[in-house]
C-alpha cells in the first residue's frame, strides 16, 4: 500500500463515511464489517484481485446494484460504530 492510499484510509477512518469513489479494497480494510454488507447486496467476489481496485460505483454498476442505496447502508453501519 502506498502512502497516498494509507493517508486516504486514515482520512476515511476519521470521517467514517463511505463514498462512491472509494475502492472496494479500501472499504474492506477500513472495517471488515463492510464485507457482509457488500456480499449481501450481491458482491460475492470481494477477494478477487480486480475487485480490490474497483471503486464502489464501478462494482455496483457491474453487479446491477443501486450504488446510492449501498452507500446509505454502509454509512448507516459506520454511524452505529461511532
BELPE-V723742 format. One record per residue. PHI is phi in radians with two decimals (none if undefined). NEAR is the number of other C-alpha atoms within 10 Angstrom. Layout:
phi: {PHI/PHI}
near: {NEAR/NEAR}
This chain:
phi: {none/-1.47/-1.13/-1.12/-1.14/-1.11/-1.07/-1.08/-1.13/-1.10/-1.10/-1.16/-1.09/-1.21/-1.32/0.87/-2.51/-1.48/-2.31/-1.06/-1.52/-1.22/-1.34/-0.96/-1.03/-1.17/-1.08/-1.18/-1.24/-1.07/-2.77/-1.10/-1.20/-1.32/-0.98/-1.09/-1.16/-1.12/-1.17/-1.13/-1.45/2.02/-1.65/-1.65/-1.95/-1.11/-1.45/-1.15/-0.96/-1.24/-1.15/-1.09/-1.78/-1.56/-1.31/-1.05/-1.13/-1.10/-1.14/-1.09/-1.07/-1.05/-1.65/1.19/-1.88/-1.24/-1.14/-1.09/-1.14/-1.10/-1.10/-1.02/-1.12/-1.14/-1.19/-1.12/-1.09/-1.13/-1.12/-1.18/-1.45/-1.31}
near: {5/6/8/9/12/12/11/13/18/13/12/17/15/9/11/18/18/22/18/16/11/19/21/25/20/20/24/16/13/16/12/10/14/19/19/14/16/23/12/10/18/13/18/14/13/17/10/10/10/12/18/18/15/17/19/25/20/19/23/20/12/9/13/12/16/12/19/14/11/20/19/14/17/21/17/13/16/18/12/7/8/6}
